[in-house]
Amino acid sequence: ALNLTLDSAYQGVTASGLTAYRDPTLFAIDNGDAVNKLTVTRSGNVGIGTTNPANLLTLHGAGMLQLQANTSVMTCDGTNAGGIYYNGGTYKHYGCNSTDWLALY
């Protein structure tokens, strides 16, 4: 196995910050406590708060997901079906059903 570890540059911190593995994980990042905070697998799945992301993006842990609002809205079509955006003017989230943006509440 090939493991590459970059140790922390902070004085007094002995745990690694970035580890790249040959298998099964591409790389993992921790915050100095040796517990993975972000993991990227060989298949391209990204996990935040998990070492075994089952989906393209898997989030585990308490907290809030915040997406920056954009001034332009993507086209609602078959390619973007399932997409969600937040409208700061109406204070609502909208979802794309493949033809129209519908308010989610």
GILINCOR-V219920 format. One line per field, one symbol per residue. phi: phi as a letter, one per 40 degrees, with the letter a starting at -180 (. if undefined). psi: psi as a letter, one per 40 degrees, with the letter a starting at -180 (. if undefined). burial: I if it has 9 or more other ideal C-beta (glycine too) atoms within 8 Angstrom, else O. Layout:
phi = ???
psi = ???
burial = ???
This chain:
phi = .bbbbbcccccgbbccbabbbcacbcabbbbgbgbdbbbbcccgcbbbgacbccbdbbbbhcibcbbccbcbbcccadcbdgcbabbccbfbcbbccgbbcbcca
psi = ihhhhhiiehheheiidhhhidhehdiihifeeehhdhhhideeihhheiegheidhhhiiiaihhhhiieihihhaddeheiiihhedefiiiiheedihhhe.
burial = OOOOOOOIOOOOOOIIIIIOIOOOIOIIIIOIOOOIIIIIIOOOIIIIOIOOIOOOIIIOOOOOOOOOOOOOOOOIIOOIIOIIIIIOOOOIIIIIOOOOIOOOO
